[in-house]
C-alpha cells in the first residue's frame, strides 16, 4: 500500500434489521491472525485483496448492540481510488449486507424448529467471504479439526506466504498485537493461490506444521484455483461442488462449505456437520446417534431455498447462544 493512499469513510446500507450480537463472535471465530485485528471498541480491521494492491478495511461494530438498523460505518484504506467499488462489493458479500431478512423470515419463521430461532435473532446474516480462494484454503485447513486449531494453521500460512501491508493504516500504522502482548507485527495479506501453488506441498507442510496429506490437499486446491477454478458468486454451485469433490482430499463438507461462503449459495447445506446435527438433535428431541446426515438432509428440505440461513441459525444457537 503506497504512502498517501486514499482513506475513505463510508456508511454501508442494508435491509434491516441486522443481528450484530452473533456477527461479532462469528467474525472473531474466523479471524486469521495477522490478516485481521479485533479491537476492544468494536473495530474490526481486515486486509482485503484489491486490483491495485491490498486494502485495509475497518468496520465499526458497536460492542454493546444486539440488533441494529442504522448503516454500518466503515473506513477503506486503499492502494488506489479505483479499488473502492471492488473492495466494497467484497465487504458487502462478506457481511451478507444485500440479504432480505424479511423474505427469509417469512419462509423460515413458521417452521417449528427454526421459528423460535428466527424470532430470537432477527436479521441474522450468513457469513460470506472476501475471497473465494482464501475461504477454500481455510476450509481445507479446518477439515476435521476445531475452529481454534484451524485458525492456528491459517495464521501460520499467512505468516509465511503472505505479504506485509505497508504504509499507514486507518488510524496510524497497520499493526496487530504480537503473541507476547508487547511486540507488534504488521498486518499481512493471505497468500494468493498462485503463491501456494508455486510453494509446493512440502513448504506448505513445514510452514503450518501440517500432515503431508493436508498439505498436499492445500497445494492441489491452490493449483486448481490458479489454473482457473473460480470460487465466486455467480458460478454454478452444483458444477463447482463436483469439481471440488474431484480433487484429492476434499470431501462433501468442504465442498458444501465453499458453496456456502464463497459462492453465496442461499440453499447451501452441510448435512454431515457435527455441530449442525447436535443443534438439530437438541431442537427436535431426536437422539444424535439417529440424526445421520441423511436424516438432516431430509429435515432440511422444508427450508429450501433458504437452507444456508437455517444452517446459520442452528450453528449460531449451538455455538454462540
N, C-alpha and C positions, 0 to 999 in steps of 0.2 A: 504494500500500500504506500503510495508516494506521499511525501511530505506535502501538506497543503491540500490533501484530498478533501472533497466536499463532505460536509456533515449536514444532514437534513433531518429535521424533526417533523414527524407526521402523526396524524391520528387515524388509526385503521378502523373503518366502519365495518359493521356486520349486522346480520339479523339477530336481534336479541331474543331471549337472554343468552348470556354466556356463563357457564358454570366455571368460575375461576378457582374455587377451592380444590376440586380434583385436578385441574390443569397444572397447577404449580407442582404438586408432588409427582405427577406423571412426567413432566418435563425434567424434574430433578432426577428421577429414577433412570432416565435415558441420557442424561448429560454426560458427554465424553470429556474426561479430564484434559485440560489444555485447549480444547476446542470451544468449551463453554465455561462461563463463570456465573455462579448464582450469588447474588448479593443480598444482604440482610434486609435491605429496604424494599425488596421485591423486584429489583432489577435483574434481568437475565440477559447476559451478553452471549453472543453466538457468532462464530465465524461462518460466513456464507460464501460459497463459491460463486463467482460472477465473471462475466466475459472479459473484463479488463483487469481482473485480479481480485484477490479476496476482499470481501466487505465484512464489516463488523456491525451487527445489529444489536441494539439494546432495547429490550421490552420493559415496560413499566407494568408489573403485575402486583397490584396492591395486596400486601400480605395479610390484610385484615378482611378482605372482601370475600364473600361466599359466592354471590351471583352478581354480575354487572350487566348493564345495558349501554353504558357510555363507551364511545370508541376507545380502543387501546392506544396509549401513547407509545411511540417507538422512535428511536433515533437511528438513522442509517449513516454509517461512515463508509464512504465509497472510494474506490480507486478512480472512478470516472462517473460523471453525472449520468451518462447514458446507461449505467448499470442499475439505476433506481428501479425501473419497471421490472426487469427480470428478477431482481432481489426481492422486491415487494411481492411479486407473484409467488415466489418460493415461500416467503414467510406466511402468506395467506393460506397456501396449501398445507404448510406445516401445522398451523393452528386451526385448520378447518373453518376459516372465517367466512367462507362462501356457502356454508351449510344453511339449510332452512329448518331450524329446530321445531317449528310448529308442524311442518309436514311430517317429520319423523315421529313426533309425539302423537300425532293423530293416528298413526298406524300402530305404534308400539304401546301407547298409553292405555289401551283397553285390554292388553294381554294380561292374564292372571299372574304370570311370573314377572314380567317386565314393568307392568303398570306402576307398582309402588316405587320401583327404582327410577322410572322416568319422572314421576311426581317429586321424588326426593332431590333429583339433580336436573332441574330444567336447563336446557341449553348445553348439555354435555357434548363435547366435541370428540371426534376420533383423531388422535394424534397422527399426523401425516409425516411428511419428510421434506427436508430442504434439498436432498439429493438422493435419487433412487439408488445409485451405485453405493453410496455410503450406507444406506439402510440395509441393502442386501448383504454387504460385507459384515456389518454389525450383527445381522441376523444369523449368519453362519458362525460368528464368534460367540453367539448366545445359545447355540444349539446344545441342549442337554446340560446346561449349567444355570446357575442363578443369575438374576439380573446384575447383582453386585459383581460376580466373577466376570460376567460378560463385559462390564464397564472397565474392569482392570485390563482385559485383553485389548479392548478398543483404545484405551488410553495409551497403552504401550505401542500399538500400531501407529497412532498419531504422533507419538513422541519420536519414533524412529524414522518414519517415512513422510510425515507431514512437514510443512514449511512454516517457519516463523512469520507471523504477520508483523511487518514493520510499520513505522510511522506512529502517529498519535492515535489514541483511541477516542472513545466518546467523551470521556471526562479525564483526559490525561493519558499516560502510557497504557497500552493494552497489555496488562499483566494479570496473572492469576496466582493465588497463594500457592507456595511450594508445599511439599509434603511435611516439612518440619514446622510449618506455620509461620516461618520467618522469611525464608528465601522466596522470592517471587520468580516465576517463569513466564515467558511471553506466551500469548495466545498463538495457537498453531492451526493450520488447515488440517482437515482429514485428507489422507492421501488419495489422489485420483486413481482409478483402476489401472490406468496405464503405468503408473509408478509401481503398483503392486505386481502387475503382470511382469514388468521388467526385473523386479527384485528376485523372483523365483521362490519356490516353496521353502527352501532351506533357510533363506534370510528371513522370511516371514515367521517361520517356526522359532528361530532363535530370538527374534525381536520381541515376540509376545509370549515366549515360553509355552508354545502350543504343542499338541501332539502332532506327529507327522501327518496323520490323516486330516486333521482340521486345517493345518497349514496348506496342504495340497488342495483342499476344497476351496479355501480362500483364493488361492492362486488360480485355480480353474475358473472360478466365478469371475474374478477380476479380468482374466484373459478373455472370457466370453463377452463381457461388457465392453472391453477395449476393442473387441472385434466387431461390435455392432449390436449386441443385445441391449435393447432400450427398455429402461425401467422407469417410465414416467407416465403421468396421467395421459390418457388418450390411446394407449396401446391396448390390444385385446387381452383381458385377464386370462381367458382360457388358454390362448396360444402361449402367453408368457409363462403360465404355470407349467405347461408341457415342456417348454424349452428349459425351464429351471430344473424340473424333475429329471431331465435327460443328463444333467451334469452330475458327475460322480460326487457323492457325499451330501447331496441336497435332497431332503425328503419333503413330504406334504406340509409339515408345519412351517418350514422355512419358505416354501413357495407361496403358501397362503398368506403368511405374514408380509411378504414383499407385495403381494397384491393389495393387502390391506393398507399399508403405509405408503409405499412408493407409487402404486398405480391409483390409489384413492378409490378403489372399487367399493361402492357403498354396500355391496352384498357379500363382501369377503367374510369368511368364517373359518375358524380353526377348531374343528370338532375334536381333534386329539389333544388339545391343550389341557394340561392338568389343572391349572388354575380355573379355567372355564368350567371344567367338569365338576370341580369342587363347589363352585358357586351354584351350578345347576342342581347338584345334589342337595345343597343346603336350602335352596328356594323351592324345590319340588318335593322334598321329603324322600327322594329316592336314595338308595344305597350307592355310594361311589363305585363300588365294585361292579354294579349292574349298569352304571352310566357309561357305557362304552362310547367310542367315537361315533359309531353308527347310530346309537340312541340319541346322542347330542345332535347329530346331523338331522335326524328326523324331527326332533323338537324344534329345531331352528327354521324349519320350512314355513312355519306360520309367520315368521318375522321378515320374510322376503318382501321387498327388495332392500331392506334396511338392516341386514344382519350384522354389518360392521358396527352399527350403533348399539345393537343388542349385545354384541360381544364386549364393547367398551363399557357398557353399563354393568355387565356381570363382572368383568375384570375389576372395575373401579370399586364395586361393592365388596369384592373379596379381598382386595389388596389395600385399599385406601380408606375403607369405612372405619 
